[in-house]
């Protein structure tokens, strides 16, 4: 009897051990849930490389003068007077070339541009102290700059940037004076150098193609034109003038 009792206890213990192993095996076989997916990395469009393109738009200038005079026009002396400021305006068209470097969403670069311009203004005014009838024609016919650009990708294909550097402008000033029945005129061509600053928004709309709109402000400081012989029989006294130019333009570029 005792032997049967011990045999029953052993069978129960064996069954219990086997069932526990099966349960443990079941527990170990349960699949582990995968970690939640990570968000994909932000897509950064490739802006680095050399580019070249064309641009066009319009601009306006502001030309202010200090006191000046025509002197000794056929022996008749003119008194000094201040001509009114000029506001040449018109169109521009040219090209640009540059290179971009990219650090994630930050884009920096160097750019050179040249534009032919047709910004013109003509003013006739009277100085009754002499009396003088004075006509002045101003034309800005060239603009150029060498600039650094620095911007941030507000979207993968949209670059918001600022720019600054050196500016160049070519100006022509024609002056004509009629004094007490005497006539004299002069033409002056001036190359000016100064600084330029601006901002723009550029769109990479297809693979290698870039389209932008930008504003540039040129400041050429004060320029002095020395006394010059004028015809017939006159001399234009030294005078100073100051030029600034604002340009708004669109530009299309191809990036290699």
C-alpha positions in Angstrom: 0.0 0.0 0.0 2.8 2.3 0.9 4.5 1.5 -2.3 1.4 2.5 -4.3 1.1 5.8 -2.4 4.7 6.7 -3.1 4.3 5.8 -6.8 1.3 8.1 -7.0 3.1 11.0 -5.4 6.0 10.5 -7.9 3.7 10.5 -10.8 2.0 13.7 -9.6 5.4 15.4 -9.1 6.5 14.4 -12.6 3.4 15.7 -14.2 3.7 18.9 -12.3 7.3 19.4 -13.4 6.4 18.6 -17.0 3.5 21.0 -17.0 5.6 23.8 -15.5 8.2 23.3 -18.3 5.5 23.5 -20.9 4.1 26.7 -19.3 7.6 28.2 -19.2 8.2 27.2 -22.8 4.9 28.8 -23.8 5.9 32.0 -21.9 9.3 32.1 -23.6 7.8 31.6 -27.1 5.6 34.8 -26.9 6.8 37.3 -29.5 8.3 40.6 -28.3 6.6 43.7 -29.7 8.9 45.7 -32.1 10.0 49.2 -31.0 7.9 52.1 -32.5 9.2 53.2 -35.9 11.6 56.2 -35.9 10.5 59.3 -37.9 12.4 59.5 -41.2 15.3 62.0 -41.4 14.4 65.5 -42.8 15.1 65.7 -46.5 17.7 68.3 -47.3 17.9 69.3 -51.0 21.5 69.5 -52.4 22.3 73.2 -53.0 26.1 72.9 -53.2 27.9 73.6 -56.4 28.7 76.1 -59.1 25.9 77.9 -60.9 25.4 80.5 -63.7 22.4 82.3 -65.0 20.6 85.5 -66.2 18.6 88.2 -64.4 16.4 91.1 -65.2 14.3 93.7 -63.5 14.1 97.4 -62.7 15.7 99.9 -60.5 15.8 103.5 -59.3 18.6 105.8 -58.2 18.9 108.9 -56.0 21.5 111.5 -57.1 22.0 114.5 -54.8 24.3 117.5 -55.5 26.3 120.0 -53.5 26.5 123.7 -54.7 28.1 124.1 -58.1 28.3 126.6 -60.9 29.4 127.2 -64.4 32.0 129.9 -64.5 33.4 132.3 -67.1 30.9 131.5 -69.8 32.2 133.9 -72.5 33.4 136.1 -69.7 30.1 136.1 -67.8 30.4 134.5 -64.3 27.7 132.3 -62.9 26.8 132.3 -59.2 26.8 129.1 -57.2 23.5 127.1 -56.8 22.4 123.7 -55.7 20.7 121.6 -58.4 17.8 119.5 -57.3 18.3 115.8 -56.7 17.8 113.4 -59.6 15.8 110.1 -59.6 17.0 108.0 -62.5 14.8 104.9 -63.1 14.5 102.2 -65.7 15.3 98.6 -66.5 18.3 96.3 -66.0 19.4 93.0 -67.5 22.5 90.9 -67.0 24.0 87.7 -65.7 25.3 86.1 -62.4 27.6 83.3 -61.5 28.6 81.8 -58.2 29.2 78.9 -55.9 27.3 77.5 -53.0 28.4 75.4 -50.0 25.9 73.6 -47.8 25.9 72.6 -44.1 22.6 70.8 -43.5 19.9 73.5 -43.8 22.5 76.3 -43.9 23.7 77.5 -47.3 26.6 80.0 -47.9 28.2 81.2 -51.1 30.0 83.7 -53.2 28.5 85.5 -56.3 29.5 87.9 -59.0 27.0 89.7 -61.2 27.0 92.3 -64.0 24.0 94.2 -65.4 23.6 96.6 -68.2 21.2 99.4 -67.0 19.1 102.1 -68.5 18.3 104.3 -65.4 17.7 107.8 -66.7 16.5 111.2 -65.4 16.4 114.7 -67.0 15.7 117.9 -65.2 15.6 121.5 -66.3 15.5 124.2 -63.6 16.2 128.0 -63.3 18.5 129.9 -61.0 17.2 133.4 -61.1 20.1 135.0 -59.2 22.2 135.0 -62.4 19.8 134.2 -64.2 20.7 130.6 -65.3 18.7 128.0 -67.2 20.3 124.7 -66.2 19.6 121.3 -67.7 21.0 118.1 -66.2 20.8 114.6 -67.6 21.8 111.5 -65.5 22.1 108.0 -66.6 23.2 104.8 -64.8 24.3 102.4 -67.6 26.2 99.7 -65.7 26.0 97.9 -62.3 28.0 95.1 -60.9 28.8 93.5 -57.6 30.9 90.8 -55.8 29.0 89.5 -52.8 28.8 86.8 -50.1 25.4 85.1 -49.6 24.3 83.4 -46.5 20.9 81.7 -46.1 18.7 79.1 -44.4 16.4 76.4 -46.0 13.0 77.3 -44.7 11.7 74.3 -46.8 13.9 71.7 -48.6 13.6 73.6 -51.9 13.2 77.2 -50.6 16.3 79.3 -49.5 15.8 82.6 -47.7 19.1 84.5 -47.8 20.9 87.8 -47.1 23.8 89.2 -49.1 26.5 91.9 -48.9 29.7 92.9 -50.6 31.3 95.4 -53.0 29.4 97.3 -55.7 30.3 99.1 -58.9 28.4 101.6 -61.0 29.0 103.5 -64.2 27.3 106.9 -64.4 27.0 109.6 -67.0 26.1 113.2 -66.1 25.5 115.8 -68.9 25.0 119.4 -67.9 24.0 122.4 -70.0 23.8 126.0 -68.8 22.3 129.0 -70.6 23.5 132.2 -68.9 22.6 135.7 -70.1 22.4 134.5 -73.7 25.6 132.4 -73.4 25.6 128.6 -73.7 27.9 126.0 -72.3 27.7 122.2 -71.8 29.8 119.3 -70.4 29.6 115.5 -70.2 31.2 113.5 -67.4 31.6 109.7 -67.1 32.2 108.4 -63.6 33.1 104.9 -62.4 32.0 104.5 -58.8 32.8 101.9 -56.2 30.9 101.3 -53.0 29.0 98.7 -51.0 25.9 96.7 -51.6 23.5 94.8 -49.3 20.3 92.9 -50.1 18.0 89.9 -49.5 16.2 87.3 -51.5 14.2 84.1 -51.7 15.4 81.3 -54.1 13.4 78.3 -55.2 14.9 75.0 -56.5 12.0 74.1 -58.7 13.5 71.3 -60.8 16.7 69.3 -60.2 19.4 71.7 -61.3 17.3 74.8 -61.9 17.0 77.8 -59.4 14.6 80.7 -59.6 14.9 83.7 -57.3 13.6 87.2 -56.5 15.9 89.6 -54.8 16.4 93.2 -53.8 19.8 95.0 -53.8 20.8 98.4 -52.4 24.0 100.0 -53.7 25.6 103.0 -51.9 28.5 104.7 -53.8 29.1 107.5 -51.3 30.3 111.0 -52.5 32.1 111.5 -55.7 33.9 114.7 -56.9 34.0 115.9 -60.5 36.9 118.3 -61.0 36.7 121.5 -63.0 36.4 120.8 -66.7 36.5 122.9 -69.8 33.1 123.2 -71.4 32.2 124.5 -74.9 32.1 127.1 -75.9 34.5 129.1 -73.7 33.5 128.0 -70.2 34.7 126.1 -67.1 32.6 124.0 -64.8 33.7 124.4 -61.2 34.4 121.4 -59.0 31.2 119.8 -57.6 30.3 116.8 -55.4 27.4 114.4 -55.8 26.2 111.3 -54.1 24.5 108.2 -55.7 22.5 105.3 -54.3 20.7 102.7 -56.4 17.9 100.2 -55.4 17.2 97.2 -57.7 14.5 94.6 -57.7 15.1 91.7 -60.1 14.4 88.0 -60.8 17.1 85.6 -61.7 17.2 82.1 -63.3 20.3 79.9 -62.7 21.5 76.5 -63.6 23.5 74.6 -60.9 26.1 72.1 -62.1 
